[in-house]
Amino acid sequence: MTKRHYLLIGLAAVFLTAAIGVVQISQKVEELIVDQGAAGAYLAARQATRLNDAKAAGDYWARALEARPGDSELLQAAMQAKILAGAFDEGLAFARRLITVVPQSQQAHILLAVAAFKQKQFDVALEHIDEMGTGPLSSVLAPNMKIWIALAQDDQKMGARAVKRLTGASMFAGVPLVQAARVLEINGNHEAAAKHYTNAVRSGAARYLYFVLSYGAFLERQDEADKAAKLYEFYHRSHLYHAHVGAAQERLKAGDKPPIEAAPTAALAEAFSALGEAMRGEERVDLALGYLRLAQHLDEDNELIAFAVAELLGQRERFVAAAEQFAAIDNDALLYDDAQIQRSQMLFEAGASEAAISVLNKQLKAQPDNRDLLISLGDLYRAETRFAEAEKSYDDAIALIEEASTRDWHLYFARGMMRERLGNWDMAEIDLQRARKLSNDEPHVLNYLGYSWIDKGMYLDEGLKIIKQAVKAQPKNGAFVDSLGWAHYRLGNYATAVKVLERASQLEPTDPVITDHLGDALWRMQRKVEARYQWRKALAFDPMEDDRAKIERKLLTGLGAPEKKKPEANMPRGGTAI
């Protein structure tokens, strides 16, 4: 089986103009700055933005401003880039300069309001909040800030007005409703708080961590333990395990009721963090990062915020910055183990595979029975094609399973892939069948098992059957469609194979395996010129070395006589697919 056909597993406006990443500015750009001065800095900033490097972009925008200090567009770009890079104080300095040029700048007033809020200069914060203007953004941010200022100043009238505005802003996945509910609970209006949490569910908030933690804690404080338990269970059924939800479950069992966060700065940080989570859920990644950076400025020690920032940096391919952010999470934090796993992944993505592996091995010395660490280490070894070491890591992880459940299918699948790659097909097949049963015919498992049978000349009819299942589940998956075409090829259905493989090639036009397979099918149809054309294309798409050698031989000699179908090829061992 080729590398192409096995799945790697385990490996979720305000500040909108910059895309964040890790790619460094090239030497040519630096030369351009030297040669062209301010113009070069401007071009370098544009290039840094395109290459997703907010830190560099901010620095280059600042250099461009040296020649044009009053340029509002440059000031705004510099401010945005600095905030996205986590340099709040520098972004704030540009915001102060910006409002002298553009007094109505909403973004600048937001930053200035946040800065004043953190310093408990609430009157100054209110002045900037009132200058935010109107629109969807201000309809959420302004009352969010005002409710906590009102609480701090015991201004009931302002608080009531702010709550009314929040409850009228149903967008942003229920975030305003949750914030209103929290203030109402603090003020003793539990009935109204419960109503707003219920309305937040209708706004789609139930799928978000911020809602589950906030509403769950509210239910615990209201002695509605059963509802809280169901909420936490629902989250873990629909998401990966989260340490903070797990901690809430343990707290619930112990009967310890959580306090409500009433400190204005921390509460506002949670509000911005929730907005960031909601925007991320809508795939508005840059806006999400902007909100989270504001949250991080307000509450620097909040591990949930730090973790979310790191995840977004990784999502924007700023792998080194993400790894550093994960590394900064304290070792006594609930998310510490998760942070180390993510840190290793970011290092791997940045090209530092040995450092990534070292991080996990170091953690395993202290926690040899940590299943998540073992799985993550296996995934890294697998990605490095160190199959024997990967198999060992998966072995150790599986040994910790007391009773296999649905959630374990991927682990058996991963070990099965490693055993197949190591030439131990008998044991691989056992793992793959186990994964198939546990996953209830997960398409990737079906495709891998079916393709393996087909590629080995085994159980061709059954292989074809389960590959069809996989394709039906994911008809636009080029690898699955390729497996289907290859199954027809091995069964001697060459005309059908060509038709299916042409569709696979359309889905994955630069895949060397699919292209090679299409060449084989064309050859069997006596379309030899077209076959050689596809083989030459396959070579141009950088196939694995073993595949390259086979393709080169086919270009010289063509294909020999097709293999005869084995008598037992239509039935798997034991006469059952499971």
C-alpha positions in Angstrom: 0.0 0.0 0.0 1.2 3.5 -0.8 1.6 6.2 1.7 -1.1 8.2 0.0 -3.8 5.8 1.3 -3.4 5.8 5.0 -5.0 8.3 7.2 -3.0 10.5 9.7 -5.2 10.7 12.8 -5.0 13.0 15.8 -2.5 15.3 14.1 -11.3 22.8 16.3 -14.8 43.1 11.9 -12.3 44.5 14.1 -8.9 43.1 13.5 -9.4 41.7 10.1 -6.8 42.9 7.7 -3.8 40.7 8.7 -3.5 36.9 8.4 -1.2 35.5 11.0 1.5 32.9 10.3 5.1 31.8 11.0 6.8 32.4 7.6 9.7 34.8 7.9 10.3 37.7 5.6 12.7 36.9 2.9 16.1 38.3 2.4 14.9 40.0 -0.9 12.3 41.9 1.1 15.0 43.1 3.5 17.1 44.3 0.6 14.1 46.1 -0.8 13.7 48.0 2.4 17.3 49.0 2.3 17.1 50.1 -1.3 13.7 51.9 -1.2 13.3 53.1 2.4 9.7 53.8 3.4 8.4 52.4 0.2 10.3 49.2 0.9 9.0 49.1 4.4 5.4 49.4 3.1 6.0 46.6 0.6 7.6 44.5 3.3 4.6 45.0 5.5 2.3 43.9 2.7 4.4 40.9 2.1 4.5 40.0 5.8 0.7 40.2 5.9 0.5 37.9 2.9 2.9 35.5 4.5 0.9 35.5 7.8 3.6 37.1 10.0 1.8 39.7 12.1 4.8 40.5 14.2 6.9 41.4 11.2 4.0 43.2 9.6 3.6 45.4 12.6 7.3 46.3 12.7 7.4 47.1 9.0 4.2 49.2 9.2 5.9 51.2 12.0 8.9 51.8 9.8 6.7 53.0 7.0 5.1 55.4 9.4 8.4 57.1 10.1 8.1 58.8 6.7 4.3 59.3 6.9 3.5 59.7 10.6 0.0 61.0 10.1 -1.2 58.4 7.5 -4.4 57.0 9.0 -4.3 53.8 6.9 -0.8 53.0 8.0 -1.6 53.8 11.6 -4.6 51.4 11.5 -2.7 48.7 9.9 0.1 49.0 12.4 -2.4 49.0 15.3 -4.1 45.9 14.0 -0.9 44.0 13.4 0.5 44.8 16.8 -2.7 43.6 18.5 -2.8 40.4 16.6 0.8 39.8 17.4 0.0 40.2 21.1 1.9 43.5 21.5 -1.0 45.4 23.2 1.0 48.4 24.5 2.5 49.0 21.1 -1.0 48.7 19.5 -2.4 51.0 22.1 0.2 53.7 21.2 -0.8 53.5 17.6 -4.5 53.7 18.6 -3.8 57.0 20.5 -2.1 58.4 17.4 -5.0 57.2 15.2 -7.8 59.0 17.0 -5.9 62.3 16.6 -6.2 61.8 12.9 -9.5 59.8 12.8 -11.5 60.8 15.9 -14.3 58.3 15.1 -12.1 55.2 14.7 -14.1 52.5 16.3 -11.1 50.1 16.6 -8.9 52.7 18.3 -11.7 53.6 20.8 -12.1 49.8 21.6 -8.4 49.5 22.5 -8.4 52.7 24.6 -11.6 51.6 26.4 -10.0 48.2 27.2 -6.8 49.8 28.4 -8.7 52.2 30.7 -11.0 49.4 31.9 -8.0 47.3 33.0 -6.6 50.3 35.0 -10.1 50.7 36.6 -10.3 54.1 35.0 -14.0 53.5 34.4 -14.9 57.1 33.5 -12.3 57.2 30.8 -13.4 53.8 29.6 -17.0 55.1 29.3 -15.9 58.0 27.3 -14.3 55.8 24.7 -17.2 53.3 24.8 -19.6 56.2 23.9 -17.4 57.0 21.0 -17.6 53.5 19.5 -20.5 54.5 17.3 -23.3 52.2 16.2 -23.5 48.8 14.5 -23.5 45.1 15.3 -20.1 45.3 16.9 -20.8 48.2 19.3 -24.2 46.7 20.2 -22.3 43.8 21.8 -19.1 45.4 23.0 -20.4 48.6 24.5 -23.1 47.0 26.8 -20.7 44.1 27.7 -18.2 46.6 29.1 -20.9 48.8 30.7 -22.5 46.0 32.7 -19.2 45.3 34.5 -18.5 49.0 34.9 -22.0 49.4 36.4 -21.4 46.5 38.7 -18.1 48.0 39.9 -19.6 51.4 40.4 -22.9 50.1 41.8 -24.7 52.0 39.1 -28.0 50.1 38.8 -29.6 52.3 36.2 -26.6 51.9 33.8 -26.5 48.2 34.5 -30.2 47.8 33.7 -29.8 49.7 30.4 -26.8 47.6 29.5 -28.6 44.3 30.3 -31.5 45.4 28.1 -29.2 46.2 25.2 -27.4 42.9 25.6 -30.5 40.8 25.7 -31.6 42.5 22.4 -28.4 41.5 20.7 -29.0 37.8 20.0 -26.2 37.4 17.5 -22.7 36.1 18.3 -23.9 32.7 19.4 -25.6 33.9 22.6 -22.5 35.5 24.1 -24.4 38.7 25.1 -27.2 36.6 26.7 -24.7 34.7 28.8 -23.1 37.9 30.0 -26.4 39.4 30.9 -27.3 36.2 32.7 -24.1 36.3 34.8 -24.8 39.9 35.9 -28.4 39.1 36.7 -27.3 36.1 38.8 -24.8 38.3 40.7 -27.7 40.8 41.4 -29.8 37.9 42.7 -32.2 37.7 39.8 -31.9 34.0 39.2 -35.1 33.5 37.3 -34.2 36.1 34.7 -30.7 34.6 34.5 -32.1 31.2 33.8 -34.3 32.6 31.0 -31.4 34.2 29.3 -29.3 30.9 29.4 -32.3 29.2 27.8 -32.5 31.8 25.1 -28.7 31.4 24.5 -29.3 27.7 23.8 -31.7 28.8 21.0 -28.9 31.1 19.6 -26.6 28.0 19.2 -24.5 28.6 22.3 -24.7 25.0 23.6 -21.9 23.8 21.4 -19.4 26.2 22.8 -17.1 25.7 25.8 -17.8 29.1 27.3 -21.5 28.4 27.5 -21.1 24.9 28.9 -18.8 26.1 31.7 -20.9 29.2 32.5 -24.3 27.6 32.4 -23.1 24.4 34.1 -21.7 26.4 37.0 -25.0 28.3 37.2 -27.0 25.1 37.4 -24.7 23.8 40.1 -25.2 27.0 42.2 -29.0 26.6 41.6 -28.9 23.0 43.0 -29.8 21.6 39.6 -27.0 18.9 39.6 -28.8 16.6 37.2 -29.1 19.2 34.6 -25.5 20.2 35.0 -24.4 16.6 34.7 -26.4 16.2 31.5 -24.9 19.4 30.1 -21.3 18.2 30.8 -22.0 14.8 29.4 -23.5 16.3 26.2 -20.4 18.4 25.7 -18.1 15.3 25.9 -20.3 13.3 23.6 -20.1 16.0 20.9 -16.5 17.1 21.5 -13.1 15.8 22.6 -12.6 15.5 26.3 -11.8 18.8 27.9 -10.0 19.1 31.2 -12.1 22.0 32.4 -15.4 20.2 31.7 -13.9 17.1 33.4 -13.0 19.2 36.4 -16.5 20.5 36.5 -17.8 16.9 36.5 -15.5 16.0 39.4 -16.6 19.1 41.3 -20.2 18.1 40.8 -19.6 14.6 42.2 -17.9 16.2 45.2 -20.8 18.5 45.8 -18.6 21.6 45.7 -20.4 24.6 44.3 -18.3 27.0 42.1 -18.2 30.7 42.9 -19.3 33.2 40.3 -16.7 35.4 38.7 -17.6 39.0 39.8 -14.2 40.7 39.3 -14.9 43.2 36.4 -11.5 42.7 34.6 -11.7 38.9 34.7 -15.4 38.9 33.8 -14.8 41.1 30.8 -11.8 39.0 29.7 -14.2 36.0 29.7 -16.7 38.0 27.6 -14.0 38.8 24.9 -12.8 35.2 25.1 -16.3 33.9 24.5 -16.7 36.3 21.5 -13.4 34.9 20.2 -14.6 31.3 20.5 -17.9 32.2 18.8 -16.0 33.9 15.9 -13.7 30.9 15.6 -16.8 28.7 15.3 -17.8 30.7 12.4 -14.3 30.4 10.9 -13.6 34.1 11.3 -10.2 33.4 12.6 -8.6 36.8 12.4 -11.5 38.4 14.2 -11.4 35.6 16.8 -7.7 36.2 17.4 -8.3 39.9 17.9 -10.9 39.3 20.6 -8.7 36.7 22.3 -5.7 39.1 22.4 -7.9 41.7 24.1 -9.0 39.0 26.6 -5.4 38.0 27.1 -4.4 41.5 27.9 -7.2 41.8 30.5 -6.4 38.4 32.2 -2.8 37.3 31.5 -3.0 34.3 33.8 -6.1 32.7 32.3 -5.0 29.4 30.9 -8.2 28.9 28.8 -7.5 32.2 27.0 -3.8 31.4 26.5 -4.6 28.0 25.1 -7.2 29.4 22.7 -4.7 32.0 21.5 -2.1 29.3 20.9 -4.6 27.2 19.0 -5.5 30.1 16.7 -1.8 30.9 16.1 -1.4 27.3 15.0 -4.5 27.5 12.8 -2.9 30.5 11.1 0.3 28.5 10.6 2.4 30.6 13.1 3.8 27.3 14.4 6.8 28.6 16.3 4.7 31.4 18.1 2.0 28.8 18.9 4.6 26.4 20.4 6.0 29.2 22.5 2.5 30.1 23.7 1.7 26.5 24.6 5.1 26.2 26.4 4.2 29.2 28.6 1.2 27.5 30.2 2.0 26.6 33.8 2.7 23.0 34.7 0.0 23.2 37.4 -2.7 24.2 34.9 -5.5 21.8 34.0 -4.6 22.1 30.4 -0.9 21.6 30.9 -0.8 18.0 29.4 -2.9 19.2 26.5 -0.6 22.1 26.0 2.4 19.9 25.8 0.8 17.7 23.2 -0.2 20.7 21.2 3.3 22.2 21.6 4.9 19.1 20.2 2.5 19.2 17.2 3.4 22.8 16.6 7.1 22.0 16.7 6.5 19.2 14.3 4.7 21.4 11.9 7.5 24.0 12.1 9.9 21.3 11.0 11.5 20.5 14.4 10.4 16.8 14.5 13.1 15.7 17.0 12.2 18.5 19.4 8.5 17.6 19.1 9.2 14.0 19.9 11.5 15.0 22.8 8.7 17.1 24.4 6.4 14.0 24.5 9.1 11.6 25.7 10.0 14.0 28.5 6.4 14.1 29.6 6.1 10.3 29.4 9.0 9.9 31.8 6.9 11.5 34.5 3.6 10.0 33.2 4.3 6.7 31.6 0.6 5.7 31.6 -0.7 8.8 30.0 -2.7 7.4 27.1 -3.0 10.7 25.3 0.7 11.3 25.3 1.4 7.8 24.0 -1.1 8.2 21.2 0.4 11.6 20.2 3.9 10.2 20.2 2.7 7.3 18.0 1.2 9.8 15.6 4.5 11.7 15.4 6.5 8.6 14.8 4.0 7.5 12.1 4.2 10.9 10.4 8.0 10.4 10.4 7.5 6.9 8.9 9.1 5.4 12.0 6.6 2.6 11.9 8.1 0.2 14.5 8.3 3.0 17.1 4.8 4.1 16.3 3.5 0.6 16.7 5.2 0.4 20.1 3.5 3.6 21.3 0.1 2.4 20.1 0.7 -1.0 21.8 1.4 0.8 25.1 -1.7 3.0 24.7 -3.9 0.0 23.9 -2.5 -1.9 26.9 -4.1 0.8 29.1 -7.6 0.1 27.7 -9.7 -1.9 30.2 -12.6 -2.4 27.8 -12.6 -1.1 24.3 -15.3 1.3 23.3 -16.3 3.3 20.3 -13.9 6.1 21.1 -11.0 3.6 20.7 -11.5 2.7 17.1 -8.9 5.1 15.8 -6.2 3.6 18.0 -6.7 0.1 16.6 -6.9 1.7 13.2 -3.6 3.4 13.7 -1.8 0.3 15.0 -3.3 -1.7 12.2 -1.8 0.7 9.6 1.6 0.4 11.3 1.5 -3.4 11.2 0.5 -3.3 7.6 3.4 -1.0 6.8 5.7 -3.3 8.7 4.6 -6.3 6.7 2.6 -8.0 9.5 -0.6 -8.3 7.6 -2.3 -11.0 9.7 -2.1 -8.9 12.9 -2.9 -5.7 10.9 -6.1 -7.3 9.6 -7.2 -8.1 13.1 -6.7 -4.5 14.2 -8.5 -3.1 11.1 -11.4 -5.4 11.7 -11.6 -4.4 15.3 -11.5 -0.7 14.3 -14.2 -1.4 11.8 -16.5 -3.0 14.4 -15.8 -0.4 17.0 -16.4 2.5 14.6 -19.5 1.0 13.0 -18.0 1.0 9.5 -16.1 4.3 9.6 -15.4 5.2 6.0 -11.6 5.6 6.4 -11.4 2.2 8.0 -13.5 0.6 5.2 -11.3 2.2 2.6 -8.1 1.1 4.1 -9.2 -2.4 4.7 -10.8 -2.7 1.3 -7.9 -1.2 -0.5 -5.5 -3.5 1.4 -7.5 -6.6 0.4 -7.6 -5.4 -3.2 -3.9 -4.5 -3.3 -2.9 -7.9 -2.0 -5.2 -9.7 -4.4 -7.4 -10.9 -1.5 -11.2 -10.9 -1.1 -11.6 -8.7 -4.2 -15.4 -8.8 -4.3 -15.7 -8.0 -0.5 -13.1 -5.3 -0.9 -15.1 -3.8 -3.7 -18.2 -3.9 -1.6 -16.8 -2.0 1.4 -15.0 0.5 -0.7 -18.3 1.3 -2.3 -19.6 2.0 1.2 -16.8 4.4 1.8 -17.3 6.2 -1.4 -21.0 6.5 -0.8 -20.3 8.1 2.5 -17.7 10.5 1.1 -18.2 10.7 -2.7 -15.7 13.6 -3.1 -12.8 11.9 -1.3 -10.3 11.3 -4.1 -8.5 8.6 -2.3 -11.7 6.6 -1.7 -12.7 7.0 -5.4 -9.2 5.8 -6.4 -9.6 2.7 -4.2 -12.9 2.0 -6.0 -11.2 2.3 -9.4 -8.3 0.1 -8.3 -10.7 -2.5 -7.1 -12.4 -2.6 -10.5 -9.0 -2.8 -12.1 -7.9 -5.8 -10.0 -11.2 -7.5 -10.8 -10.5 -7.0 -14.5 -13.2 -4.4 -15.1 -10.9 -2.2 -17.0 -13.4 0.1 -18.8 -15.1 0.8 -15.5 -11.7 1.3 -13.8 -10.7 4.0 -16.3 -14.0 5.8 -15.8 -13.7 5.8 -12.0 -10.0 6.6 -12.0 -10.6 9.6 -14.3 -13.1 10.9 -11.7 -10.6 10.3 -8.9 -8.0 12.2 -11.0 -10.4 15.1 -11.3 -10.8 15.2 -7.5 -7.0 14.9 -6.9 -5.3 16.1 -10.1 -1.7 16.0 -8.7 -1.8 12.8 -6.7 0.9 10.5 -8.1 -0.8 7.3 -6.9 -4.1 8.0 -8.6 -2.3 9.2 -11.8 -0.2 6.0 -11.8 -3.3 3.8 -11.3 -5.1 5.6 -14.2 -2.1 4.9 -16.4 -2.3 1.1 -15.5 -6.0 1.0 -16.4 -5.5 2.8 -19.7 -2.7 0.3 -20.6 -5.1 -2.6 -20.1 -7.5 -0.9 -22.5 -4.7 -0.8 -25.1 -4.5 3.0 -24.8 -0.8 2.8 -24.4 0.2 6.3 -25.5 -2.3 7.8 -22.9 -1.0 5.3 -20.3 2.6 6.4 -20.7 1.4 10.1 -20.6 -0.2 9.4 -17.2 2.9 7.6 -15.9 5.1 10.5 -16.9 2.7 12.9 -15.0 2.9 10.6 -12.0 6.7 11.0 -11.9 6.3 14.7 -12.0 4.1 14.6 -8.9 6.9 13.4 -6.7 5.9 9.8 -5.8 7.5 7.8 -3.1 10.8 6.2 -4.1 9.4 2.6 -4.4 6.6 3.9 -6.6 9.0 6.0 -8.7 11.1 2.9 -9.5 8.0 0.9 -10.5 6.7 3.7 -12.7 10.0 4.1 -14.4 10.1 0.4 -15.2 6.6 0.6 -16.7 7.6 3.4 -18.9 10.3 1.2 -20.3 8.6 -2.2 -20.6 4.9 -1.5 -20.1 2.7 -3.9 -18.1 2.9 -7.7 -18.1 0.0 -10.0 -18.3 -2.7 -9.3 -15.6 -2.9 -11.5 -12.5 -5.6 -14.1 -12.4 -8.3 -13.7 -9.9 -7.9 -16.1 -6.9 -10.7 -18.6 -6.3 -11.2 -17.4 -2.7 -11.1 -13.7 -3.6 -14.8 -13.1 -3.1 -15.0 -14.0 0.5 -13.1 -12.8 3.6 -11.8 -15.2 6.2 -14.4 -16.8 8.3 -17.1 -15.8 5.8 -17.9 -12.5 7.5 -16.8 -8.9 7.2 -16.5 -8.6 10.9 
